Amino acid sequence: MAKKSIIPGLSFSWKRAVGISYAKRKIAKVTGIPTTKSGRQKKVGKLFGIK
């Protein structure tokens, strides 16, 4: 289970703070290949005509 925040509605992501999320999004846009597992599976499925 995720750790509860002290202040409701406030969350912190170290990946976002460091810039990993931005870098992944930029790479995905340039290459056209999604960085998420489900995104890659959908792309391969469309490529081979699998529903």
PDB file of N, CA, C and O in Angstrom, chain B, residues numbered from 101:
ATOM      1  N   MET B 101       0.846  -1.171   0.000  1.00  0.00           N
ATOM      2  CA  MET B 101       0.000   0.000   0.000  1.00  0.00           C
ATOM      3  C   MET B 101       0.891   1.233   0.000  1.00  0.00           C
ATOM      4  O   MET B 101       1.955   1.241   0.618  1.00  0.00           O
ATOM      5  N   ALA B 102       0.450   2.272  -0.695  1.00  0.00           N
ATOM      6  CA  ALA B 102       1.207   3.515  -0.777  1.00  0.00           C
ATOM      7  C   ALA B 102       1.193   4.241   0.558  1.00  0.00           C
ATOM      8  O   ALA B 102       0.249   4.128   1.340  1.00  0.00           O
ATOM      9  N   LYS B 103       2.249   4.979   0.795  1.00  0.00           N
ATOM     10  CA  LYS B 103       2.365   5.757   2.011  1.00  0.00           C
ATOM     11  C   LYS B 103       1.417   6.955   1.949  1.00  0.00           C
ATOM     12  O   LYS B 103       1.351   7.638   0.927  1.00  0.00           O
ATOM     13  N   LYS B 104       0.703   7.206   3.005  1.00  0.00           N
ATOM     14  CA  LYS B 104      -0.260   8.315   3.061  1.00  0.00           C
ATOM     15  C   LYS B 104       0.473   9.634   3.213  1.00  0.00           C
ATOM     16  O   LYS B 104       1.480   9.727   3.916  1.00  0.00           O
ATOM     17  N   SER B 105      -0.050  10.658   2.539  1.00  0.00           N
ATOM     18  CA  SER B 105       0.497  12.001   2.637  1.00  0.00           C
ATOM     19  C   SER B 105      -0.010  12.656   3.926  1.00  0.00           C
ATOM     20  O   SER B 105      -1.130  12.407   4.372  1.00  0.00           O
ATOM     21  N   ILE B 106       0.829  13.481   4.497  1.00  0.00           N
ATOM     22  CA  ILE B 106       0.442  14.208   5.710  1.00  0.00           C
ATOM     23  C   ILE B 106      -0.639  15.229   5.365  1.00  0.00           C
ATOM     24  O   ILE B 106      -1.596  15.412   6.118  1.00  0.00           O
ATOM     25  N   ILE B 107      -0.474  15.898   4.206  1.00  0.00           N
ATOM     26  CA  ILE B 107      -1.440  16.893   3.758  1.00  0.00           C
ATOM     27  C   ILE B 107      -2.290  16.272   2.655  1.00  0.00           C
ATOM     28  O   ILE B 107      -1.752  15.883   1.618  1.00  0.00           O
ATOM     29  N   PRO B 108      -3.596  16.171   2.850  1.00  0.00           N
ATOM     30  CA  PRO B 108      -4.452  15.580   1.821  1.00  0.00           C
ATOM     31  C   PRO B 108      -4.375  16.349   0.500  1.00  0.00           C
ATOM     32  O   PRO B 108      -4.398  17.580   0.490  1.00  0.00           O
ATOM     33  N   GLY B 109      -4.285  15.622  -0.606  1.00  0.00           N
ATOM     34  CA  GLY B 109      -4.229  16.243  -1.920  1.00  0.00           C
ATOM     35  C   GLY B 109      -2.837  16.631  -2.363  1.00  0.00           C
ATOM     36  O   GLY B 109      -2.662  17.130  -3.474  1.00  0.00           O
ATOM     37  N   LEU B 110      -1.840  16.414  -1.520  1.00  0.00           N
ATOM     38  CA  LEU B 110      -0.466  16.753  -1.858  1.00  0.00           C
ATOM     39  C   LEU B 110       0.332  15.476  -2.024  1.00  0.00           C
ATOM     40  O   LEU B 110       0.348  14.629  -1.132  1.00  0.00           O
ATOM     41  N   SER B 111       0.994  15.334  -3.162  1.00  0.00           N
ATOM     42  CA  SER B 111       1.822  14.164  -3.387  1.00  0.00           C
ATOM     43  C   SER B 111       3.163  14.611  -3.946  1.00  0.00           C
ATOM     44  O   SER B 111       3.290  15.713  -4.480  1.00  0.00           O
ATOM     45  N   PHE B 112       4.152  13.752  -3.819  1.00  0.00           N
ATOM     46  CA  PHE B 112       5.493  14.063  -4.293  1.00  0.00           C
ATOM     47  C   PHE B 112       6.036  12.882  -5.080  1.00  0.00           C
ATOM     48  O   PHE B 112       5.950  11.739  -4.632  1.00  0.00           O
ATOM     49  N   SER B 113       6.590  13.155  -6.242  1.00  0.00           N
ATOM     50  CA  SER B 113       7.191  12.126  -7.069  1.00  0.00           C
ATOM     51  C   SER B 113       8.652  12.486  -7.305  1.00  0.00           C
ATOM     52  O   SER B 113       8.950  13.501  -7.933  1.00  0.00           O
ATOM     53  N   TRP B 114       9.555  11.662  -6.807  1.00  0.00           N
ATOM     54  CA  TRP B 114      10.976  11.951  -7.000  1.00  0.00           C
ATOM     55  C   TRP B 114      11.365  11.823  -8.471  1.00  0.00           C
ATOM     56  O   TRP B 114      12.255  12.534  -8.936  1.00  0.00           O
ATOM     57  N   LYS B 115      10.706  10.921  -9.213  1.00  0.00           N
ATOM     58  CA  LYS B 115      11.014  10.768 -10.639  1.00  0.00           C
ATOM     59  C   LYS B 115      10.662  12.043 -11.400  1.00  0.00           C
ATOM     60  O   LYS B 115      11.402  12.477 -12.282  1.00  0.00           O
ATOM     61  N   ARG B 116       9.534  12.630 -11.049  1.00  0.00           N
ATOM     62  CA  ARG B 116       9.120  13.868 -11.710  1.00  0.00           C
ATOM     63  C   ARG B 116      10.032  15.018 -11.307  1.00  0.00           C
ATOM     64  O   ARG B 116      10.360  15.867 -12.135  1.00  0.00           O
ATOM     65  N   ALA B 117      10.443  15.056 -10.045  1.00  0.00           N
ATOM     66  CA  ALA B 117      11.313  16.122  -9.551  1.00  0.00           C
ATOM     67  C   ALA B 117      12.688  16.069 -10.225  1.00  0.00           C
ATOM     68  O   ALA B 117      13.289  17.106 -10.505  1.00  0.00           O
ATOM     69  N   VAL B 118      13.181  14.850 -10.483  1.00  0.00           N
ATOM     70  CA  VAL B 118      14.499  14.683 -11.099  1.00  0.00           C
ATOM     71  C   VAL B 118      14.432  14.929 -12.608  1.00  0.00           C
ATOM     72  O   VAL B 118      15.429  15.310 -13.221  1.00  0.00           O
ATOM     73  N   GLY B 119      13.260  14.712 -13.202  1.00  0.00           N
ATOM     74  CA  GLY B 119      13.103  14.950 -14.632  1.00  0.00           C
ATOM     75  C   GLY B 119      13.018  13.686 -15.462  1.00  0.00           C
ATOM     76  O   GLY B 119      13.086  13.746 -16.690  1.00  0.00           O
ATOM     77  N   ILE B 120      12.871  12.542 -14.810  1.00  0.00           N
ATOM     78  CA  ILE B 120      12.790  11.265 -15.537  1.00  0.00           C
ATOM     79  C   ILE B 120      11.512  11.201 -16.363  1.00  0.00           C
ATOM     80  O   ILE B 120      11.540  10.735 -17.502  1.00  0.00           O
ATOM     81  N   SER B 121      10.408  11.654 -15.817  1.00  0.00           N
ATOM     82  CA  SER B 121       9.129  11.624 -16.539  1.00  0.00           C
ATOM     83  C   SER B 121       9.214  12.469 -17.810  1.00  0.00           C
ATOM     84  O   SER B 121       8.730  12.057 -18.864  1.00  0.00           O
ATOM     85  N   TYR B 122       9.820  13.634 -17.713  1.00  0.00           N
ATOM     86  CA  TYR B 122       9.963  14.517 -18.866  1.00  0.00           C
ATOM     87  C   TYR B 122      10.844  13.878 -19.935  1.00  0.00           C
ATOM     88  O   TYR B 122      10.530  13.944 -21.124  1.00  0.00           O
ATOM     89  N   ALA B 123      11.945  13.261 -19.514  1.00  0.00           N
ATOM     90  CA  ALA B 123      12.863  12.630 -20.464  1.00  0.00           C
ATOM     91  C   ALA B 123      12.191  11.463 -21.186  1.00  0.00           C
ATOM     92  O   ALA B 123      12.347  11.309 -22.397  1.00  0.00           O
ATOM     93  N   LYS B 124      11.447  10.646 -20.448  1.00  0.00           N
ATOM     94  CA  LYS B 124      10.747   9.514 -21.059  1.00  0.00           C
ATOM     95  C   LYS B 124       9.722   9.995 -22.073  1.00  0.00           C
ATOM     96  O   LYS B 124       9.597   9.422 -23.155  1.00  0.00           O
ATOM     97  N   ARG B 125       8.987  11.048 -21.725  1.00  0.00           N
ATOM     98  CA  ARG B 125       7.975  11.589 -22.631  1.00  0.00           C
ATOM     99  C   ARG B 125       8.622  12.147 -23.895  1.00  0.00           C
ATOM    100  O   ARG B 125       8.096  11.969 -24.994  1.00  0.00           O
ATOM    101  N   LYS B 126       9.758  12.819 -23.742  1.00  0.00           N
ATOM    102  CA  LYS B 126      10.461  13.397 -24.882  1.00  0.00           C
ATOM    103  C   LYS B 126      10.993  12.291 -25.809  1.00  0.00           C
ATOM    104  O   LYS B 126      10.888  12.407 -27.030  1.00  0.00           O
ATOM    105  N   ILE B 127      11.552  11.239 -25.244  1.00  0.00           N
ATOM    106  CA  ILE B 127      12.060  10.108 -26.026  1.00  0.00           C
ATOM    107  C   ILE B 127      10.920   9.441 -26.789  1.00  0.00           C
ATOM    108  O   ILE B 127      11.066   9.104 -27.964  1.00  0.00           O
ATOM    109  N   ALA B 128       9.797   9.254 -26.122  1.00  0.00           N
ATOM    110  CA  ALA B 128       8.639   8.612 -26.754  1.00  0.00           C
ATOM    111  C   ALA B 128       8.126   9.445 -27.925  1.00  0.00           C
ATOM    112  O   ALA B 128       7.736   8.891 -28.953  1.00  0.00           O
ATOM    113  N   LYS B 129       8.121  10.766 -27.778  1.00  0.00           N
ATOM    114  CA  LYS B 129       7.655  11.638 -28.857  1.00  0.00           C
ATOM    115  C   LYS B 129       8.585  11.587 -30.064  1.00  0.00           C
ATOM    116  O   LYS B 129       8.120  11.538 -31.203  1.00  0.00           O
ATOM    117  N   VAL B 130       9.889  11.597 -29.825  1.00  0.00           N
ATOM    118  CA  VAL B 130      10.869  11.609 -30.909  1.00  0.00           C
ATOM    119  C   VAL B 130      10.882  10.275 -31.654  1.00  0.00           C
ATOM    120  O   VAL B 130      10.881  10.255 -32.884  1.00  0.00           O
ATOM    121  N   THR B 131      10.893   9.169 -30.923  1.00  0.00           N
ATOM    122  CA  THR B 131      11.010   7.853 -31.549  1.00  0.00           C
ATOM    123  C   THR B 131       9.669   7.297 -32.011  1.00  0.00           C
ATOM    124  O   THR B 131       9.619   6.477 -32.927  1.00  0.00           O
ATOM    125  N   GLY B 132       8.586   7.737 -31.384  1.00  0.00           N
ATOM    126  CA  GLY B 132       7.269   7.201 -31.717  1.00  0.00           C
ATOM    127  C   GLY B 132       6.989   5.882 -31.023  1.00  0.00           C
ATOM    128  O   GLY B 132       5.998   5.217 -31.322  1.00  0.00           O
ATOM    129  N   ILE B 133       7.864   5.499 -30.092  1.00  0.00           N
ATOM    130  CA  ILE B 133       7.695   4.256 -29.342  1.00  0.00           C
ATOM    131  C   ILE B 133       7.302   4.593 -27.906  1.00  0.00           C
ATOM    132  O   ILE B 133       8.045   5.292 -27.217  1.00  0.00           O
ATOM    133  N   PRO B 134       6.147   4.108 -27.442  1.00  0.00           N
ATOM    134  CA  PRO B 134       5.717   4.400 -26.072  1.00  0.00           C
ATOM    135  C   PRO B 134       6.674   3.795 -25.034  1.00  0.00           C
ATOM    136  O   PRO B 134       7.298   2.764 -25.288  1.00  0.00           O
ATOM    137  N   THR B 135       6.782   4.433 -23.882  1.00  0.00           N
ATOM    138  CA  THR B 135       7.673   3.942 -22.837  1.00  0.00           C
ATOM    139  C   THR B 135       6.955   3.045 -21.828  1.00  0.00           C
ATOM    140  O   THR B 135       7.607   2.386 -21.018  1.00  0.00           O
ATOM    141  N   THR B 136       5.631   3.014 -21.868  1.00  0.00           N
ATOM    142  CA  THR B 136       4.903   2.156 -20.944  1.00  0.00           C
ATOM    143  C   THR B 136       4.728   0.769 -21.554  1.00  0.00           C
ATOM    144  O   THR B 136       4.689   0.622 -22.776  1.00  0.00           O
ATOM    145  N   LYS B 137       4.624  -0.225 -20.718  1.00  0.00           N
ATOM    146  CA  LYS B 137       4.468  -1.605 -21.173  1.00  0.00           C
ATOM    147  C   LYS B 137       3.182  -1.770 -21.989  1.00  0.00           C
ATOM    148  O   LYS B 137       3.192  -2.374 -23.061  1.00  0.00           O
ATOM    149  N   SER B 138       2.082  -1.230 -21.472  1.00  0.00           N
ATOM    150  CA  SER B 138       0.808  -1.376 -22.177  1.00  0.00           C
ATOM    151  C   SER B 138       0.825  -0.625 -23.506  1.00  0.00           C
ATOM    152  O   SER B 138       0.232  -1.087 -24.481  1.00  0.00           O
ATOM    153  N   GLY B 139       1.494   0.519 -23.558  1.00  0.00           N
ATOM    154  CA  GLY B 139       1.596   1.286 -24.785  1.00  0.00           C
ATOM    155  C   GLY B 139       2.368   0.537 -25.861  1.00  0.00           C
ATOM    156  O   GLY B 139       1.980   0.529 -27.029  1.00  0.00           O
ATOM    157  N   ARG B 140       3.465  -0.093 -25.454  1.00  0.00           N
ATOM    158  CA  ARG B 140       4.251  -0.888 -26.406  1.00  0.00           C
ATOM    159  C   ARG B 140       3.459  -2.081 -26.903  1.00  0.00           C
ATOM    160  O   ARG B 140       3.518  -2.411 -28.088  1.00  0.00           O
ATOM    161  N   GLN B 141       2.711  -2.738 -26.012  1.00  0.00           N
ATOM    162  CA  GLN B 141       1.904  -3.898 -26.406  1.00  0.00           C
ATOM    163  C   GLN B 141       0.825  -3.488 -27.409  1.00  0.00           C
ATOM    164  O   GLN B 141       0.587  -4.203 -28.381  1.00  0.00           O
ATOM    165  N   LYS B 142       0.176  -2.354 -27.187  1.00  0.00           N
ATOM    166  CA  LYS B 142      -0.851  -1.871 -28.116  1.00  0.00           C
ATOM    167  C   LYS B 142      -0.241  -1.555 -29.475  1.00  0.00           C
ATOM    168  O   LYS B 142      -0.828  -1.878 -30.508  1.00  0.00           O
ATOM    169  N   LYS B 143       0.929  -0.929 -29.484  1.00  0.00           N
ATOM    170  CA  LYS B 143       1.589  -0.556 -30.742  1.00  0.00           C
ATOM    171  C   LYS B 143       1.951  -1.808 -31.527  1.00  0.00           C
ATOM    172  O   LYS B 143       1.725  -1.851 -32.737  1.00  0.00           O
ATOM    173  N   VAL B 144       2.499  -2.815 -30.886  1.00  0.00           N
ATOM    174  CA  VAL B 144       2.864  -4.068 -31.560  1.00  0.00           C
ATOM    175  C   VAL B 144       1.608  -4.773 -32.043  1.00  0.00           C
ATOM    176  O   VAL B 144       1.603  -5.332 -33.139  1.00  0.00           O
ATOM    177  N   GLY B 145       0.549  -4.759 -31.255  1.00  0.00           N
ATOM    178  CA  GLY B 145      -0.703  -5.382 -31.641  1.00  0.00           C
ATOM    179  C   GLY B 145      -1.279  -4.753 -32.894  1.00  0.00           C
ATOM    180  O   GLY B 145      -1.746  -5.458 -33.789  1.00  0.00           O
ATOM    181  N   LYS B 146      -1.249  -3.427 -32.964  1.00  0.00           N
ATOM    182  CA  LYS B 146      -1.754  -2.722 -34.151  1.00  0.00           C
ATOM    183  C   LYS B 146      -0.886  -3.035 -35.367  1.00  0.00           C
ATOM    184  O   LYS B 146      -1.391  -3.195 -36.479  1.00  0.00           O
ATOM    185  N   LEU B 147       0.422  -3.122 -35.143  1.00  0.00           N
ATOM    186  CA  LEU B 147       1.369  -3.383 -36.220  1.00  0.00           C
ATOM    187  C   LEU B 147       1.099  -4.736 -36.876  1.00  0.00           C
ATOM    188  O   LEU B 147       1.172  -4.856 -38.099  1.00  0.00           O
ATOM    189  N   PHE B 148       0.791  -5.747 -36.077  1.00  0.00           N
ATOM    190  CA  PHE B 148       0.547  -7.097 -36.584  1.00  0.00           C
ATOM    191  C   PHE B 148      -0.936  -7.388 -36.820  1.00  0.00           C
ATOM    192  O   PHE B 148      -1.289  -8.496 -37.224  1.00  0.00           O
ATOM    193  N   GLY B 149      -1.798  -6.417 -36.574  1.00  0.00           N
ATOM    194  CA  GLY B 149      -3.225  -6.598 -36.818  1.00  0.00           C
ATOM    195  C   GLY B 149      -3.908  -7.450 -35.787  1.00  0.00           C
ATOM    196  O   GLY B 149      -4.944  -8.046 -36.079  1.00  0.00           O
ATOM    197  N   ILE B 150      -3.366  -7.531 -34.587  1.00  0.00           N
ATOM    198  CA  ILE B 150      -3.960  -8.301 -33.496  1.00  0.00           C
ATOM    199  C   ILE B 150      -4.878  -7.378 -32.704  1.00  0.00           C
ATOM    200  O   ILE B 150      -4.510  -6.242 -32.404  1.00  0.00           O
ATOM    201  N   LYS B 151      -6.064  -7.859 -32.367  1.00  0.00           N
ATOM    202  CA  LYS B 151      -6.995  -7.030 -31.597  1.00  0.00           C
ATOM    203  C   LYS B 151      -6.743  -7.125 -30.126  1.00  0.00           C
ATOM    204  O   LYS B 151      -7.442  -6.487 -29.338  1.00  0.00           O
TER     205      LYS B 151
END
